[in-house]
Amino acid sequence: MTFDTDVLVVGGGILGCCVAYFLAQEGVDVLVIDRHDVNYQASGSNAGSLHVQMESARAKRTDPVYVAAIDRSLAVFAEGVKAWQRLAPTLDRDVELRVGGGLMLAETETELRFLEAKTKRERAQGLAVDVITAAEVRAIAPYLSERVIGAAYCPQEGKINPGIATPSLVRSAERLGARFRRQCELLALSPETGGFTATTRQGTIRCHRVVNAAGSWANAVADMVGIHLPTSRRPLHMNVTEATAPLVGHLIQHASRRLTAKQAEAGNVIIGGAWPASLHAITGEPAVLRATTESNLWVAQQLIPALGHLRLMRTWTAFNITMNDANPILGEVPRVPGFFMAVPANSGYTNGPIYGQLVAEAVRGKDPSFDISGFSIERFPERPS
Ligand SMILES: Cc1cc2nc3c(=O)[nH]c(=O)nc-3n(C[C@H](O)[C@H](O)[C@H](O)COP(=O)(O)OP(=O)(O)OC[C@H]3O[C@@H](n4cnc5c(N)ncnc54)[C@H](O)[C@@H]3O)c2cc1C
């Protein structure tokens, strides 16, 4: 079969779906292909945290070039949750978007000093983040352990249910005219005069422009047009407890331990924090590590003691993309006109709508709502793929 479209989006994760939604909203003919199903990989497997604060590992980097790049990106991070807040009311279901604030916890004076330095950098870029005392923490989050001696509090942080939000967004995009083809893997891509020819498992697609939104596999798609992406993928692990009465009212993170925790609307507590999974020896797919499960739950219980009374219901794993400077790659690749990148780094689900909007603007040749020049592929030295 041969299909024609103006814009071909490769990848039906949150980035690809958001790009398609914003393009379809402007009447652009757009087709999304995914080799599995939409929301099948990281976008349907993530923790649903809506992050605004810098992750602690990111904030601890000291290389001056890296620090400057991170600081420049913070203003866009502040827009990620706002973009979800604009989008969610237009969707056909409650996507469980709740902005109840986030706490990054400190248990030691060193961690507290780190949080003070971090929030200073964040406030300089317009983020609403403040260090609060142990008493203030206790007043708003009595479920936290006495071990906590302070926290960085960001009222803009929250949570969402990715299992509901992405499919709802896809339905909205379809109503606007976007098309989606599942089980349609891109195998090869040839730039030609005026566009591209894409070879897929379902046939040939001719298009004017291509958006690479293939997440952890974006490097393989970029390779098809001779572009090297400095990305890799890491298998990560998640846990969810049985449902309980309202307990964890915030998005919880830690200044130095690996921890995220939040309570879903159904009452289950979702526990993660970028703990590693292993790779299955035969399939190469991410697989649960028992040591990871135990360690992640131990940390969570240290900080939220009531979790110790709950049963673990399920664990799961998924690949997450890693970028060496922890910033996304967005916009057109100058060396391959018509080939656009929509590749996140940290907090890709939080920033899906804002990145999607920015890439859709670039595809339409509009000035971006934010300066995305710092997110160009051009920041990396050219290297043969
Ligand atoms: C365990 C875990 C927890 C996380 N927690 C959070 C969190 O709490 N908050 C947050 O903001 N972010 C979180 N993230 C990160 C976030 O989930 C990702 O950054 C985001 O979902 C990436 O979206 P994406 O659309 O770029 O990629 P994906 O969702 O991975 O989508 C890429 C799609 O491309 C498809 N594809 C790949 N190659 C091809 C091809 N050749 N042809 C056709 N299709 C192809 C894949 O099948 C896939 O569906 C987490 C990630 C993981 C793994």
The ligand as a Tripos MOL2 file, in Angstrom:
@<TRIPOS>MOLECULE
LIG
   53    58     1     0     0
SMALL
NO_CHARGES

@<TRIPOS>ATOM
      1 C1          9.6620    4.0330   34.2750 C.3       1 LIG1
      2 C2          9.6060    5.4530   33.7850 C.ar      1 LIG1
      3 C3          9.0940    6.4430   34.6140 C.ar      1 LIG1
      4 C4          9.0190    7.7610   34.1600 C.ar      1 LIG1
      5 N1          8.4200    8.6990   34.9520 N.ar      1 LIG1
      6 C5          8.1830    9.9470   34.4620 C.ar      1 LIG1
      7 C6          7.4120   10.8730   35.2160 C.ar      1 LIG1
      8 O1          6.9570   10.5650   36.2960 O.2       1 LIG1
      9 N2          7.2180   12.1090   34.7010 N.ar      1 LIG1
     10 C7          7.7150   12.4800   33.4770 C.ar      1 LIG1
     11 O2          7.5190   13.6260   33.0740 O.2       1 LIG1
     12 N3          8.4150   11.6060   32.7140 N.ar      1 LIG1
     13 C8          8.6440   10.3500   33.1720 C.ar      1 LIG1
     14 N4          9.3290    9.4420   32.4280 N.ar      1 LIG1
     15 C9          9.8150    9.8410   31.1140 C.3       1 LIG1
     16 C10         8.6770    9.8590   30.0810 C.3       1 LIG1
     17 O3          7.8510    8.7320   30.2240 O.3       1 LIG1
     18 C11         9.2580    9.8980   28.6780 C.3       1 LIG1
     19 O4         10.2220   10.9420   28.5700 O.3       1 LIG1
     20 C12         8.1900   10.1540   27.6240 C.3       1 LIG1
     21 O5          7.0610    9.3480   27.8230 O.3       1 LIG1
     22 C13         8.7830    9.9110   26.2550 C.3       1 LIG1
     23 O6          7.7930   10.0980   25.3060 O.3       1 LIG1
     24 P1          8.1370    9.8470   23.7840 P.3       1 LIG1
     25 O7          6.8790   10.0940   23.0250 O.co2     1 LIG1
     26 O8          9.3360   10.6330   23.4050 O.co2     1 LIG1
     27 O9          8.6250    8.3290   23.6980 O.3       1 LIG1
     28 P2          7.8220    6.8730   23.8580 P.3       1 LIG1
     29 O10         6.6860    7.0670   24.7560 O.co2     1 LIG1
     30 O11         8.8600    5.9120   24.1760 O.co2     1 LIG1
     31 O12         7.2580    6.7170   22.4050 O.3       1 LIG1
     32 C14         8.0980    6.4430   21.2950 C.3       1 LIG1
     33 C15         7.3010    5.5650   20.3550 C.3       1 LIG1
     34 O13         8.0380    5.4060   19.1390 O.3       1 LIG1
     35 C16         7.7540    4.1150   18.6380 C.3       1 LIG1
     36 N5          8.7980    3.7640   17.6740 N.ar      1 LIG1
     37 C17        10.1260    3.6060   17.9210 C.ar      1 LIG1
     38 N6         10.7740    3.2830   16.7930 N.ar      1 LIG1
     39 C18         9.8380    3.2270   15.8030 C.ar      1 LIG1
     40 C19         9.8900    2.9500   14.4020 C.ar      1 LIG1
     41 N7         11.0530    2.6360   13.7810 N.pl3     1 LIG1
     42 N8          8.7330    2.9820   13.6890 N.ar      1 LIG1
     43 C20         7.5590    3.2850   14.2990 C.ar      1 LIG1
     44 N9          7.4510    3.5580   15.6270 N.ar      1 LIG1
     45 C21         8.5880    3.5490   16.3670 C.ar      1 LIG1
     46 C22         7.7180    3.2400   19.8720 C.3       1 LIG1
     47 O14         6.9850    2.0490   19.6490 O.3       1 LIG1
     48 C23         7.0590    4.1610   20.8980 C.3       1 LIG1
     49 O15         5.6720    3.9380   21.0170 O.3       1 LIG1
     50 C24         9.4780    8.1110   32.8590 C.ar      1 LIG1
     51 C25         9.9990    7.1080   32.0320 C.ar      1 LIG1
     52 C26        10.0620    5.7920   32.4820 C.ar      1 LIG1
     53 C27        10.5920    4.7290   31.5670 C.3       1 LIG1
@<TRIPOS>BOND
     1     1     2 1
     2     2     3 ar
     3     2    52 ar
     4     3     4 ar
     5     4     5 ar
     6     4    50 ar
     7     5     6 ar
     8     6     7 ar
     9     6    13 1
    10     7     8 2
    11     7     9 ar
    12     9    10 ar
    13    10    11 2
    14    10    12 ar
    15    12    13 ar
    16    13    14 ar
    17    14    15 1
    18    14    50 ar
    19    15    16 1
    20    16    17 1
    21    16    18 1
    22    18    19 1
    23    18    20 1
    24    20    21 1
    25    20    22 1
    26    22    23 1
    27    23    24 1
    28    24    25 2
    29    24    26 1
    30    24    27 1
    31    27    28 1
    32    28    29 2
    33    28    30 1
    34    28    31 1
    35    31    32 1
    36    32    33 1
    37    33    34 1
    38    33    48 1
    39    34    35 1
    40    35    36 1
    41    35    46 1
    42    36    37 ar
    43    36    45 ar
    44    37    38 ar
    45    38    39 ar
    46    39    40 ar
    47    39    45 ar
    48    40    41 1
    49    40    42 ar
    50    42    43 ar
    51    43    44 ar
    52    44    45 ar
    53    46    47 1
    54    46    48 1
    55    48    49 1
    56    50    51 ar
    57    51    52 ar
    58    52    53 1
@<TRIPOS>SUBSTRUCTURE
     1 LIG1         1 GROUP 0 **** ****
